[in-house]
Amino acid sequence: MSAQRMLFFNVAALLFAGIVLSGWDQVHWLLYLPAGMLVFAGLTGICPGLMLYRKLGLK
C-alpha cells in the first residue's frame, strides 16, 4: 500500500468520524460524496477528483 492510498483512507476516516459525531440525520448528503470518493481512491488507487482536476488542465 502506498502512502497516497493510506492518506486517502485517513482523510475518509476523519470525514466519516465527523459525520458520525454530528449525527447521520444532521449531515447533508453532499458530504458523503467526498468521503465515498476517498474510500474508492484508497481501495483502487484511482482518485476521481484528481482525474477531474487533471482534465481541467491543473497539474
C-alpha positions as CSV (number, residue, x, y, z in Angstrom):
1,M,0.0,0.0,0.0
2,S,1.4,3.4,-1.0
3,A,1.5,6.5,1.2
4,Q,-1.0,8.2,-1.1
5,R,-3.6,5.5,-0.7
6,M,-3.1,5.5,3.1
7,L,-3.7,9.2,3.1
8,F,-7.0,8.7,1.2
9,F,-8.1,6.2,3.8
10,N,-7.1,8.5,6.7
11,V,-9.0,11.5,5.3
12,A,-12.0,9.4,4.6
13,A,-12.0,8.1,8.1
14,L,-11.8,11.6,9.5
15,L,-14.8,12.7,7.3
16,F,-16.8,9.7,8.4
17,A,-15.9,10.3,12.0
18,G,-17.2,13.8,11.7
19,I,-20.4,12.6,10.1
20,V,-21.0,10.0,12.9
21,L,-20.2,12.6,15.6
22,S,-22.6,15.1,14.0
23,G,-25.3,12.6,13.5
24,W,-26.3,10.7,10.4
25,D,-29.6,12.6,10.0
26,Q,-28.0,16.1,10.6
27,V,-25.4,15.9,7.9
28,H,-26.2,17.0,4.3
29,W,-26.0,14.2,1.7
30,L,-23.3,16.1,-0.3
31,L,-20.7,15.4,2.5
32,Y,-20.9,11.7,1.7
33,L,-19.6,12.2,-1.8
34,P,-16.0,13.2,-1.0
35,A,-15.8,10.5,1.7
36,G,-17.0,7.9,-0.7
37,M,-14.7,9.0,-3.4
38,L,-11.7,8.9,-1.0
39,V,-12.6,5.3,0.1
40,F,-12.8,4.4,-3.6
41,A,-9.5,6.0,-4.2
42,G,-7.9,4.2,-1.3
43,L,-9.2,0.8,-2.5
44,T,-8.4,1.1,-6.2
45,G,-5.7,3.7,-6.4
46,I,-7.8,5.7,-8.8
47,C,-8.8,9.1,-7.5
48,P,-11.8,10.6,-9.3
49,G,-11.1,14.1,-8.0
50,L,-7.5,14.1,-9.2
51,M,-8.6,12.8,-12.6
52,L,-11.1,15.7,-12.9
53,Y,-8.6,18.3,-12.0
54,R,-6.1,16.9,-14.5
55,K,-8.7,17.0,-17.2
56,L,-9.3,20.7,-16.3
57,G,-5.7,21.4,-17.0
58,L,-4.3,21.6,-13.5
59,K,-1.2,19.8,-12.5
